[in-house]
Amino acid sequence: MKFLTQTLSTFTFALALVLCAGPVLAQMPQPPEVAARQYLLIDLTSRQVLAERDADAQAEPASLTKLMTAYLVFNALKDGKLSLEQTLPVSVRAWDRRKGGGSLMFIDTTMTPKVSELLRGLIVQSGNDAAIALAEGVSGTVENFVAAMNRQAQAWGLKNTQFKNVEGLTEAGHYTSARDVATVAAHIINEHPTHYAIYSERNYTYNRIRQDNRNLLLTRDASVDGMKTGFTEAAGYCLVASASRDTPAGKRRLLSVVLGTASREARASESQKLLNWGWLAWDTVRLFEPGQAVATVPVWKGQKAEARLGAAGGVFVSVPKGEGDKLKTALKRVDPLVAPLTAGQGVGSIVVTTAGGGTVASVPLVVLDPVPLAGLFGRTWDAIRLWIK
């Protein structure tokens, strides 16, 4: 097989896998100084990393652990293993969490809270007791739930994450990284948008005890609608913040992760600094709509003479301000294409470059519609034509 490069158009795109290296442009905007041990800023719309520092370094996750705890509970709800109105018992182990310090929902063994209440205790109040009650409700024991957390991390390829508990208390062998945390957060946003709305709630009252969401950006930035704070002495003050705005390219979402800041105020201000820079220094441009054909090319030995090729979803690229109209899009594909072809089958890549030739992004080029194998006569005729070619 050989690859042919076909220039398609001048405009924009990108999809350097979410949580991998950022785009390569002639003049990259320089991120602001961020007072955090590790940080990461991602445009979730284009799936590009805009800025990072030590994003793969192992770090204490503190209550950011509860992102994975919540994700598995959301999956259990989706799979019908739990319901929001279902009540769960509060074990002695969950009640004992008040002795260990940290955030609490303040539940005890006489209570039977609903799953919906425990989720708000977990997310808004960051309750360690709520985390244990939910873990036991999903998996029977905390140990079984932690094993499920680690299996999910392995399934996603999180190489710098290992869980030892469900709440995020400091424990030997319990660690993650800024990039891995962002991966978990992105899966929640993309796969569980209804439950994600809980992360925007500014306070929650249970058993007549009101607690405010510790994410200060919820009251400072109207575009911020989540996501999770964390703190231990070892981890410092941490924050995952997610923000969404309407843009000419459609809805755009940024996700920032800051680990190891000095205070509650610092984690909020440093996250705000990253988000503001992402909005002001970068544009996200839509290149192709979902299902839009990038090219229609000949197919050999198929029931159809041609195949429509494109990206699996809508194609976006994040570029420095003013660079959007200077980009070029090219197609690298397998030639010849021989049936049978299945929808979603990879046959090359869409490459976006600057006017000077620097690569901005590359996204898989796939078959949009299946092309079944032709009958015996059609296959034989095309085989002869290919041989002559």
Secondary structure, 3 states (H helix, E strand, C coil): CEEEEEEEEECCCECCCCCCCCCCCCCCCCCCCCCCCEEEEEECCCCEEEEEECCCCCECCHHHHHHHHHHHHHHHHHCCCCCCCCECCCCHHHHHHHHCCCCCCCCCCCCCCEHHHHHHHHHCCCCHHHHHHHHHHHHCCHHHHHHHHHHHHHHCCCCCCECCCCCCCCCCCCEECHHHHHHHHHHHHHHCHHHHHHHHCCEEEECCEEEECCCHHHHCCCCEEEEEEEEECCCEEEEEEEEEEEECCEEEEEEEEEEEECCHHHHHHHHHHHHHHHHHHEEEEEEECCCCCCEEEEEECECCCEEEEECCCCEEEEEECCCHHHCEEEEEEEECEECCECCCCEEEEEEEECCCCCEEEEEEEEECCCECECCHHHHHHHHHHHHHC
